Structures are given as structure tokens and as C-alpha cells.
């Protein structure tokens, strides 16, 4: 009986052995590449958000000059690799942060100049010969606030100072 069982088991092992050998010859293609679809989608979404942030900064800072607003193309139409997308995203993030910092600094200076205009109007003799333009407060136009003596040299000697506000562009 043990021999009979060994024989049956042996036959089955032979059958499974043959199937196993057949399966070892047939190999399923291994997926060694990484599915980049989700990573690409995430990077494209981040780039779109950064471009939107940059356009919002442009809209909020419109009359001001001296900022770089263009978003350049990385070499014409082509499919960017993950590395290229990451570089583009990092460059945009750096530009957005730099633009925010510059606008914050300019906003601070412009606010101080507005306060200085108020002080200039309140006491022109304290701010002799000070001239502040619309560009200094972040507004378009050619308007100036200028502390000058009334009646020229006589007014300067007598301490008669006034603020002269220009009418704008000629």
C-alpha cells in the first residue's frame, strides 16, 4: 500500500513537475518601470498652481515695474521628463517666493512714503526740499509732492515753507 501511494504521488509529482517546468519556461513580463502618471499629474498641478500664483501677483502689482512675469518654455514643444518637471516647478516656486518678497518690501517702502507725504503736508518746514512722486507710492502718473520755500530765497530765510503738489503729467 505504501508503494502504491508512492507511485500515485510520484505520478502526480511528475505531472506537477512537468507543469512546473512548463511554467518556468513561460515567464510573465516583469514591470520594472515606474508608473509616472500620478507623479506627472501631481507635478503639472503644482506647476499650474505656481503659474496661477505668479499671475495673481502680477495682477495685484500691476502699475509697478521691474518684475519678471514671463514663464519661459523649456526648449519648445515636447514631453518633459519627471526631472525636467521638477526643475520647472522648483524654478517657479523660487520666482514666486522672490516676487512675493520683493512686493512685500516695496509695499513697506510705499506705505512709509505715504506716511511721509502726510507728515510733509502737516509740517513742510521739517521736510525741507523733500520731493515724493507717485512712483514712490506705487501709483501711476507724474504727480509730485515737493516741500519748497514760499517766495524763493526770502521765504527760505523767513521759514515760509509749503508743499507744492504738481498737477500731473504735462
Secondary structure, 3 states (H helix, E strand, C coil): CHHHHHHHHHHHHHHHHHHHHHHHHCCCCCCCCCCCHHHHHHHHHHHHHHHHHHHHHHHHCCCCCCCCCCCCCCCCCCCCCHHHHHHHHHHHHHHHHHHHHHHHHHHHHHHHHHHHHHHHHHCHHHHCCCEEECHHHCCCCCCEEEEEECCHHHHHHHCCEEEEECCCCC
